[in-house]
Amino acid sequence: MNKTSRVEFTVELVRILTAIAIAYAVALVTLFAVSDDPIYIIQQFVLGPFSSVRRVGSIINLAIPFTFTGLCFCFMYAVNKFNLAGEGIFMFAGCVISWVAIKLGESVPAPVMIGLLLVIGALTGVVVSALPAWLDSKFNANIVVSSLMLNSILMFLSIYIMMYTMRDTTIGSLGSLPIPDNAKLPQILGKFRIQAGLVIALIAVILVAVLFYKMVFGYKMRVVGSNPWFAKACGINMTATIICAQLFGGALAGLGGTCEILGNYDRYNWVATTQHGFDGLMVAVLARKNPLLVPVAACLLAYIRIGADVVNSKGDIPIEFITVIQGIVILMVAAEEFMGRYKKKLIYKAAEEELAAKEKAEKESAASKGKEE
């Protein structure tokens, strides 16, 4: 990473942290204004998520699906195509792998079963995300509208499959038959009781980062998203690049739904979308489509959510106030001109210094060659 890239990365990180600090300040002022016991509520909001091992584990467990869907939307964000089917894919993949696990039962060894379900979950995401991508490329259908409509279809299809192919009629609530033990992801890190999907999520982050910044396809994606005319002039197959990026994103959303069901649930009982897909969009915006920052943004969002839960259970503040914080953060991070002038000034200065250093090195090299001659 050269000096200019380091400056850009640092300023982006400062931008995000500043936006979060401002949002937190607004939240704390709001809590102080509306609560009967503001000091206690603020303390619970800030420190409550770290007050027990169980809550710390809850933050990490909640950050796992955010990481998968955040990576999903990094791909959509990279090619500038907002395929929002990640929300429906997350739910539908959970339904499909639950059905497969119940049908296969205890006869398959656990490692084989879990590996098979992860592959099926990813493939489900690929197949589903291909539909709005194909409609966009073939018929120029609005990808936001088509993917949002697809989410509704997937939600009702998931409920239908649960009710008519795997429903457990012996329980009072709506839910599937129990998921076999050989299909469940184990709990790790002792008392924190974090599901093993954490390991899969971290591997996914590393692989996506390598794809984005070390492979030709990642360069093509970023060029197509940032400057499509230049990409076309360079001979990049834009249609194939855009569609493949969406398929990769769909696979990650499918993996997220798979890990969530196998790691945290005894049976499939989702009767509405989890909203983790749209949370992933928020994470991708916070991370500025940088996969390496996705786990940080996911943990931050999870921390805010757990803090809101603590405040809601221990005080007199409704959990909905958290939308205020999220809205402020998104607006300020998404606003290109927020600290934009400062960023441009630093990048320009770093570029000048690099150019001066390069010219100096060339002159010294030429002088040393002249002396040798």
Disulfide bonds with the S-S distance in Angstrom:
none
